[in-house]
Amino acid sequence: MALSLNPALDVNYLTQIYGDDASIVQIIFEAFLSDSLPRWKSLKSLIEDENIAEAASVVHGIKPSFTMAGLTGIRLKVEALERDIHDEVETKEIVAHYLRINEDVERIIPILEEEAEKLGHLAS
């Protein structure tokens, strides 16, 4: 039975990779929320402090987690942000880029939380 997930997520990708395994998808969502999200949040201050090497490392490290959690549209934006960091675009432009992406991230957090909770009930 296919999982019924919020269409704000890349349901096709999630189904292709994880099938109908509710427990795996729940783990992925929870890992994104507990591990990747705090690292994403730390990125803003790294950029503002012009700690480019660390910012590049953080953004590169968390980039795959957006895809794994079915956030493929955001992943493309994160890749563009990573390019801006590597190209040493002006700091205020990188911060503005981060903030635009963060609006998408903030909108998706409650969806991931709700889906993780829903999947937890299916898996048990």
Backbone as a printed PyTorch tensor [residue, N CA C, xyz], in Angstrom:
tensor([[[ 0.8420, -1.1730,  0.0000],
         [ 0.0000,  0.0000,  0.0000],
         [ 0.8920,  1.2430,  0.0000]],

        [[ 0.6900,  2.1330, -0.9340],
         [ 1.4940,  3.3510, -1.0350],
         [ 1.1860,  4.2850,  0.1300]],

        [[ 2.2280,  4.9640,  0.5960],
         [ 2.0420,  5.9290,  1.6760],
         [ 1.3240,  7.1600,  1.1550]],

        [[ 0.4580,  7.6940,  1.9640],
         [-0.2370,  8.9300,  1.6220],
         [ 0.4990, 10.0690,  2.3190]],

        [[ 1.2630, 10.8330,  1.5300],
         [ 2.0820, 11.9080,  2.0870],
         [ 1.6330, 13.2570,  1.5550]],

        [[ 1.9480, 14.2790,  2.2860],
         [ 1.6160, 15.6450,  1.8970],
         [ 2.2460, 15.9650,  0.5360]],

        [[ 1.4670, 16.4870, -0.4040],
         [ 1.9930, 16.7730, -1.7450],
         [ 3.0290, 17.9040, -1.7790]],

        [[ 3.2430, 18.5970, -0.6560],
         [ 4.3220, 19.5910, -0.6010],
         [ 5.6810, 18.8980, -0.6470]],

        [[ 5.6830, 17.6020, -0.3450],
         [ 6.8950, 16.7860, -0.4130],
         [ 6.9750, 16.1420, -1.7900]],

        [[ 8.1640, 15.7230, -2.1740],
         [ 8.3370, 15.0220, -3.4450],
         [ 7.9310, 13.5640, -3.2220]],

        [[ 6.6390, 13.3370, -3.3000],
         [ 6.0730, 12.0200, -3.0030],
         [ 6.5990, 10.9690, -3.9760]],

        [[ 6.7520, 11.3200, -5.2430],
         [ 7.2840, 10.3630, -6.2210],
         [ 8.6770,  9.8990, -5.8280]],

        [[ 9.5360, 10.8420, -5.4430],
         [10.8940, 10.4800, -5.0320],
         [10.8510,  9.5910, -3.7910]],

        [[10.0890, 10.0030, -2.7870],
         [10.0210,  9.2370, -1.5440],
         [ 9.5130,  7.8200, -1.7880]],

        [[ 8.5030,  7.6850, -2.6330],
         [ 7.9570,  6.3630, -2.9490],
         [ 8.9710,  5.5260, -3.7150]],

        [[ 9.6500,  6.1480, -4.6600],
         [10.6560,  5.4370, -5.4570],
         [11.7910,  4.9150, -4.5740]],

        [[12.2370,  5.7190, -3.6260],
         [13.3810,  5.3410, -2.8000],
         [12.9890,  4.4530, -1.6210]],

        [[11.9150,  4.7850, -0.9290],
         [11.5640,  4.0930,  0.3130],
         [10.3550,  3.1750,  0.1910]],

        [[ 9.6860,  3.1870, -0.9640],
         [ 8.5070,  2.3470, -1.1320],
         [ 7.4250,  2.7360, -0.1480]],

        [[ 6.8150,  1.7430,  0.4690],
         [ 5.7400,  2.0220,  1.4270],
         [ 6.1920,  1.7630,  2.8650]],

        [[ 7.4960,  1.8680,  3.1120],
         [ 8.0560,  1.6080,  4.4370],
         [ 7.9070,  2.8490,  5.3240]],

        [[ 6.8130,  2.8910,  6.0560],
         [ 6.4970,  4.0550,  6.8900],
         [ 7.5740,  4.3180,  7.9350]],

        [[ 8.1400,  3.2600,  8.5020],
         [ 9.1290,  3.4680,  9.5660],
         [10.4030,  4.1190,  9.0360]],

        [[10.8330,  3.7510,  7.8420],
         [12.0390,  4.3630,  7.2580],
         [11.7860,  5.8330,  6.9500]],

        [[10.6620,  6.1370,  6.3520],
         [10.3440,  7.5280,  6.0140],
         [10.2330,  8.3540,  7.2960]],

        [[ 9.6270,  7.7900,  8.3250],
         [ 9.5340,  8.4860,  9.6090],
         [10.9320,  8.7910, 10.1460]],

        [[11.8280,  7.8250, 10.1020],
         [13.2030,  8.0150, 10.5810],
         [13.9000,  9.1180,  9.7870]],

        [[13.7070,  9.1250,  8.4760],
         [14.3250, 10.1490,  7.6220],
         [13.8080, 11.5340,  8.0010]],

        [[12.5040, 11.6690,  8.1600],
         [11.9250, 12.9690,  8.5270],
         [12.4390, 13.4210,  9.8960]],

        [[12.4470, 12.5010, 10.8580],
         [12.9110, 12.8540, 12.2000],
         [14.3930, 13.2170, 12.1990]],

        [[15.1890, 12.5000, 11.4070],
         [16.6210, 12.8180, 11.3130],
         [16.8300, 14.1960, 10.6970]],

        [[16.0340, 14.5210,  9.6970],
         [16.1480, 15.8490,  9.0980],
         [15.8470, 16.9130, 10.1510]],

        [[14.7650, 16.7160, 10.8950],
         [14.3490, 17.7040, 11.8920],
         [15.3460, 17.8240, 13.0460]],

        [[15.9130, 16.7070, 13.4800],
         [16.7920, 16.7430, 14.6550],
         [18.2510, 17.0190, 14.3180]],

        [[18.6930, 16.6540, 13.1230],
         [20.1130, 16.7900, 12.7740],
         [20.3610, 17.8600, 11.7160]],

        [[19.6960, 17.7450, 10.5970],
         [19.9610, 18.6540,  9.4720],
         [19.4240, 20.0540,  9.7230]],

        [[18.2560, 20.1570, 10.3180],
         [17.6530, 21.4690, 10.5420],
         [18.5160, 22.3610, 11.4450]],

        [[19.0260, 21.8640, 12.5790],
         [19.9110, 22.7170, 13.3860],
         [21.1730, 23.1410, 12.6270]],

        [[21.7050, 22.2560, 11.8100],
         [22.8840, 22.6190, 11.0150],
         [22.5100, 23.6880,  9.9920]],

        [[21.3360, 23.5650,  9.3810],
         [20.8580, 24.5920,  8.4540],
         [20.7560, 25.9350,  9.1780]],

        [[20.1720, 25.9130, 10.3800],
         [19.9940, 27.1470, 11.1520],
         [21.3440, 27.7850, 11.5010]],

        [[22.3640, 26.9680, 11.7510],
         [23.6930, 27.4940, 12.1000],
         [24.3710, 28.1740, 10.9160]],

        [[23.9120, 27.8700,  9.7320],
         [24.5420, 28.3810,  8.5160],
         [24.4650, 29.9020,  8.4130]],

        [[23.3700, 30.4830,  8.8440],
         [23.1960, 31.9380,  8.7220],
         [24.3080, 32.6900,  9.4440]],

        [[24.5870, 32.3190, 10.6880],
         [25.6290, 33.0380, 11.4280],
         [27.0110, 32.7800, 10.8410]],

        [[27.2400, 31.5880, 10.3120],
         [28.5280, 31.3180,  9.6630],
         [28.7290, 32.2350,  8.4610]],

        [[27.6620, 32.4280,  7.7000],
         [27.7390, 33.3180,  6.5360],
         [27.9500, 34.7560,  7.0010]],

        [[27.1570, 35.1840,  7.9730],
         [27.2710, 36.5610,  8.4660],
         [28.6570, 36.8490,  9.0370]],

        [[29.2550, 35.8360,  9.6900],
         [30.5980, 35.9860, 10.2600],
         [31.6910, 35.8050,  9.2050]],

        [[31.2650, 35.5570,  7.9670],
         [32.1720, 35.3380,  6.8320],
         [33.1160, 34.1620,  7.0690]],

        [[32.6080, 33.1560,  7.7800],
         [33.3450, 31.9130,  7.9780],
         [33.0180, 31.0160,  6.7820]],

        [[33.5890, 31.3790,  5.6520],
         [33.2240, 30.7770,  4.3690],
         [33.5610, 29.2920,  4.3160]],

        [[34.7260, 28.9160,  4.8300],
         [35.1200, 27.5020,  4.7760],
         [34.1290, 26.6370,  5.5480]],

        [[33.7560, 27.0710,  6.7470],
         [32.8070, 26.2950,  7.5480],
         [31.4100, 26.3280,  6.9340]],

        [[31.0030, 27.4850,  6.4120],
         [29.6920, 27.5880,  5.7560],
         [29.6240, 26.6390,  4.5680]],

        [[30.6930, 26.5980,  3.7860],
         [30.7350, 25.6980,  2.6240],
         [30.6480, 24.2440,  3.0700]],

        [[31.3340, 23.9210,  4.1540],
         [31.3120, 22.5540,  4.6710],
         [29.9150, 22.1670,  5.1600]],

        [[29.2700, 23.0690,  5.8990],
         [27.9290, 22.7810,  6.4280],
         [26.9290, 22.6100,  5.2940]],

        [[26.9140, 23.5480,  4.3580],
         [25.9220, 23.4720,  3.2770],
         [26.1530, 22.2230,  2.4230]],

        [[27.4150, 21.8780,  2.1970],
         [27.7060, 20.6750,  1.4100],
         [27.2540, 19.4210,  2.1650]],

        [[27.4580, 19.4170,  3.4740],
         [27.1070, 18.2480,  4.2760],
         [25.6140, 18.0080,  4.4050]],

        [[24.8320, 19.0860,  4.4530],
         [23.3880, 18.9000,  4.6500],
         [22.6060, 18.8260,  3.3450]],

        [[23.2390, 19.1840,  2.2580],
         [22.5460, 19.2110,  0.9590],
         [21.8190, 17.8950,  0.6490]],

        [[22.4530, 16.7350,  0.8080],
         [21.7430, 15.4840,  0.4840],
         [20.5210, 15.2210,  1.3550]],

        [[20.5230, 15.7390,  2.5740],
         [19.3960, 15.4530,  3.4670],
         [18.1000, 16.0840,  2.9680]],

        [[18.2050, 17.1710,  2.2140],
         [16.9930, 17.7720,  1.6460],
         [16.3530, 16.8030,  0.6490]],

        [[17.1680, 16.1830, -0.1850],
         [16.6400, 15.2100, -1.1410],
         [16.0800, 14.0000, -0.4020]],

        [[16.8440, 13.4910,  0.5600],
         [16.4150, 12.2950,  1.2900],
         [15.0660, 12.4910,  1.9680]],

        [[14.7710, 13.7240,  2.3890],
         [13.5010, 14.0120,  3.0680],
         [12.4020, 14.4250,  2.0920]],

        [[12.6580, 14.2870,  0.7980],
         [11.6310, 14.6200, -0.1890],
         [11.5030, 16.1080, -0.4470]],

        [[12.5510, 16.8540, -0.1470],
         [12.5520, 18.3080, -0.3450],
         [13.4250, 18.6570, -1.5440]],

        [[13.1500, 18.0020, -2.6590],
         [14.0180, 18.1430, -3.8320],
         [14.0120, 19.5610, -4.3920]],

        [[12.8980, 20.2550, -4.2970],
         [12.8460, 21.6370, -4.7750],
         [13.7480, 22.5460, -3.9570]],

        [[13.7570, 22.3350, -2.6510],
         [14.6290, 23.1260, -1.7850],
         [16.0830, 22.7360, -2.0290]],

        [[16.3230, 21.4680, -2.2820],
         [17.7000, 21.0070, -2.5390],
         [18.3230, 21.7970, -3.6840]],

        [[17.5680, 22.0310, -4.7550],
         [18.0950, 22.7940, -5.8930],
         [18.4900, 24.2050, -5.4660]],

        [[17.7070, 24.7960, -4.5940],
         [18.0180, 26.1420, -4.0980],
         [19.2530, 26.1210, -3.2000]],

        [[19.3990, 25.0580, -2.4120],
         [20.5660, 24.9170, -1.5380],
         [21.8280, 24.7450, -2.3830]],

        [[21.7150, 24.0250, -3.4950],
         [22.8620, 23.8920, -4.4070],
         [23.2860, 25.2540, -4.9450]],

        [[22.3160, 26.0910, -5.2880],
         [22.6310, 27.4370, -5.7780],
         [23.2890, 28.2620, -4.6700]],

        [[22.8220, 28.1130, -3.4460],
         [23.4390, 28.8020, -2.3110],
         [24.8820, 28.3370, -2.1340]],

        [[25.0980, 27.0480, -2.2570],
         [26.4530, 26.5060, -2.1410],
         [27.3660, 27.1190, -3.2060]],

        [[26.8620, 27.2560, -4.4160],
         [27.6580, 27.8880, -5.4810],
         [27.9940, 29.3300, -5.1180]],

        [[27.0120, 30.0510, -4.5850],
         [27.2600, 31.4340, -4.1670],
         [28.3690, 31.4950, -3.1200]],

        [[28.3390, 30.5770, -2.1690],
         [29.3630, 30.5510, -1.1170],
         [30.7240, 30.2660, -1.7310]],

        [[30.8020, 29.2650, -2.5890],
         [32.0790, 28.9160, -3.2260],
         [32.5920, 30.0320, -4.1330]],

        [[31.6670, 30.7260, -4.7760],
         [32.0610, 31.8160, -5.6780],
         [32.3560, 33.1090, -4.9200]],

        [[32.2140, 33.0530, -3.5950],
         [32.4740, 34.1980, -2.7250],
         [31.6930, 35.4390, -3.1510]],

        [[30.4150, 35.1990, -3.4240],
         [29.4820, 36.2940, -3.6950],
         [29.4450, 37.1670, -2.4350]],

        [[29.0900, 38.4200, -2.5820],
         [29.0530, 39.3490, -1.4500],
         [28.2010, 38.7760, -0.3100]],

        [[28.6960, 38.9320,  0.9070],
         [28.0610, 38.3400,  2.0930],
         [26.5870, 38.6940,  2.2020]],

        [[26.2290, 39.9620,  2.0110],
         [24.8200, 40.3430,  2.1720],
         [23.9340, 39.6500,  1.1410]],

        [[24.4670, 39.3740, -0.0390],
         [23.6960, 38.6450, -1.0530],
         [23.5210, 37.1840, -0.6580]],

        [[24.5670, 36.5970, -0.0840],
         [24.4650, 35.2010,  0.3640],
         [23.4580, 35.0980,  1.5080]],

        [[23.5040, 36.0480,  2.4440],
         [22.5420, 36.0470,  3.5580],
         [21.1210, 36.1850,  3.0160]],

        [[20.9170, 37.0800,  2.0640],
         [19.5840, 37.2600,  1.4690],
         [19.1220, 35.9730,  0.7880]],

        [[20.0340, 35.2960,  0.1030],
         [19.7200, 34.0280, -0.5570],
         [19.3200, 32.9890,  0.4980]],

        [[20.1110, 32.9050,  1.5690],
         [19.7990, 31.9850,  2.6620],
         [18.3970, 32.2660,  3.2150]],

        [[18.0970, 33.5390,  3.4540],
         [16.8020, 33.9030,  4.0420],
         [15.6370, 33.5300,  3.1320]],

        [[15.8190, 33.6720,  1.8290],
         [14.7560, 33.2640,  0.8870],
         [14.5220, 31.7580,  0.9770]],

        [[15.5960, 30.9920,  1.0190],
         [15.4640, 29.5310,  1.1360],
         [14.8620, 29.1780,  2.4920]],

        [[15.2810, 29.8840,  3.5260],
         [14.7970, 29.5920,  4.8720],
         [13.2840, 29.7650,  4.9820]],

        [[12.7090, 30.6740,  4.2050],
         [11.2450, 30.8060,  4.1890],
         [10.6080, 29.4920,  3.7510]],

        [[11.1760, 28.8560,  2.7340],
         [10.6750, 27.5480,  2.2790],
         [10.8680, 26.4930,  3.3640]],

        [[12.0400, 26.5120,  3.9850],
         [12.3370, 25.5400,  5.0400],
         [11.3430, 25.7020,  6.1950]],

        [[11.1050, 26.9380,  6.6120],
         [10.1720, 27.1870,  7.7230],
         [ 8.7540, 26.7130,  7.3880]],

        [[ 8.3510, 26.8590,  6.1360],
         [ 7.0130, 26.3970,  5.7270],
         [ 6.9080, 24.8760,  5.7550]],

        [[ 8.0290, 24.1930,  5.5050],
         [ 7.9730, 22.7350,  5.3880],
         [ 8.1370, 22.0370,  6.7440]],

        [[ 8.6980, 22.7120,  7.7400],
         [ 8.9420, 22.0790,  9.0450],
         [ 7.6660, 21.4900,  9.6470]],

        [[ 6.5620, 22.2540,  9.7400],
         [ 5.3560, 21.6560, 10.3280],
         [ 4.8390, 20.4640,  9.5240]],

        [[ 5.0510, 20.4900,  8.2250],
         [ 4.6210, 19.3650,  7.3860],
         [ 5.4360, 18.1300,  7.7320]],

        [[ 6.7560, 18.2800,  7.8450],
         [ 7.6010, 17.1360,  8.2030],
         [ 7.2510, 16.6190,  9.5970]],

        [[ 7.0070, 17.5230, 10.5340],
         [ 6.6350, 17.1030, 11.8920],
         [ 5.3280, 16.3230, 11.8800]],

        [[ 4.3510, 16.8290, 11.1540],
         [ 3.0460, 16.1680, 11.0730],
         [ 3.1620, 14.8050, 10.3910]],

        [[ 3.9060, 14.7550,  9.2950],
         [ 4.0630, 13.4890,  8.5730],
         [ 4.8230, 12.4670,  9.4100]],

        [[ 5.8600, 12.9040, 10.1280],
         [ 6.6160, 11.9780, 10.9780],
         [ 5.7150, 11.3890, 12.0550]],

        [[ 4.8800, 12.2290, 12.6460],
         [ 3.9550, 11.7420, 13.6760],
         [ 2.9500, 10.7600, 13.0730]],

        [[ 2.4020, 11.1190, 11.9290],
         [ 1.4230, 10.2510, 11.2560],
         [ 2.0620,  8.9040, 10.8960]],

        [[ 3.2780,  8.9460, 10.3650],
         [ 3.9650,  7.7130,  9.9770],
         [ 4.3140,  6.8650, 11.1940]],

        [[ 4.5820,  7.5190, 12.3170],
         [ 4.8580,  6.7800, 13.5480],
         [ 3.6780,  5.9260, 13.9670]],

        [[ 2.4760,  6.4400, 13.7540],
         [ 1.2670,  5.6720, 14.0800],
         [ 1.0780,  4.5130, 13.1050]],

        [[ 1.4490,  4.7150, 11.8430],
         [ 1.3310,  3.6390, 10.8480],
         [ 2.3340,  2.5240, 11.1120]],

        [[ 3.5320,  2.9140, 11.5510],
         [ 4.6050,  1.9410, 11.7370],
         [ 4.4020,  1.0940, 12.9870]],

        [[ 3.6340,  1.6060, 13.9450],
         [ 3.4780,  0.8520, 15.2040],
         [ 2.3200, -0.1010, 15.1780]]])
